[in-house]
């Protein structure tokens, strides 16, 4: 996965993952959407999302980092930062 992905490209990828894997309507996956309240992501879904993010980045994103994530924008920022550090 290229470390040059823009935040917009990461958002599109996350939107597709949430739609395809969790059947969340793509239009609900906005940067402001809260994963737990707005998108009904539970802890098991969050683990599945971490696995998908590992497929995107080629590396694990630490659970400590992911615990700080609340919104789709937070996920985009965490993945973007992770790719920059890679």
Secondary structure, DSSP 4 states (H G I P E B T S, - for coil): --TT--HHHHHHHHHHHHHHHH---GGG--TT-BTTTTS---HHHHHHHHHHHHHHHSSPPPHHHHHT--BHHHHHHHHHHHHHH-
